[in-house]
Amino acid sequence: MKIMVINPNSSEEMTRQIEQVLSRIKRPETELTVVRVEEAPPAIESDTDIAQAVPGVLRLVHRANAEGYNAVILACFSDPGLGAAREVSEILVLGIQETSLHIAAMLGHRFTVLTPLTHRVPKKEREVRELGLTESLASVRALGLTVTETEAEPERTKARILDVARAAVDEDGAEVLILGCAGMAGYALEIEKKLGVVVIDPVTVTFKVAEALAEMGLRHSKRALYRTPAKA
């Protein structure tokens, strides 16, 4: 089985971090490739950043299809270009946001999304609503850190996560927490042990889902929603 994980930003360090985390949890027989969108911004923190990243994401999705991969994962908690990627792909494409939100709704009464930046809170709330999961949402809370800081300063980030997550549990009634940024990959287990609630690392959760779905030969339907465009 071959899985390509696309980091939609251009950060080499974040790409290495994602690869290190997934190398520890992948099946021995799974061939892992982690790539970045070199022409994208170093972090995805706005809709403008997303727009700049999507062409490179689609290029890499085409490459994965051509090179015989079984699945592609978009490792950014904005799922940049997910719909378009599914349109142009004949293989499974998963976004870490969509996947982890659905999983969180299965694991507890209500979940909280921890997002790096305050101005992205409305966007995350809207994306939860678009997936039909509003009734399962306890809150979206911001860490007050940039995406780059969440990856580059792990101890500071973990301390901030603990503070914000405790408030989500105590004040919002969250039973499940989602670390809403690929820059926090690998932090979940430590946070979960300290808080005693379920903590989802979207990168690792989505990777294991991809392994399972690809093993079963499942992929998105091409009937209508993700039908291949005439000039894809």
Secondary structure, DSSP 8 states (H G I E B T S, - for coil): -EEEEEESS--HHHHHHHHHHHHHHS-TT-EEEEEE-TTS-SS--SHHHHHHHHHHHHHHHHHHHHTT-SEEEE-STT-TTHHHHHHH-SSEEEEHHHHHHHHHHHHSS-EEEEES-GGGHHHHHHHHHHTT-GGGEEEEEE-S--HHHHHH-HHHHHHHHHHHHHHHHHHH--SEEEE-SGGGTT-HHHHHHHH-SEEE-HHHHHHHHHHHHHHTT----TTTTT---TT-
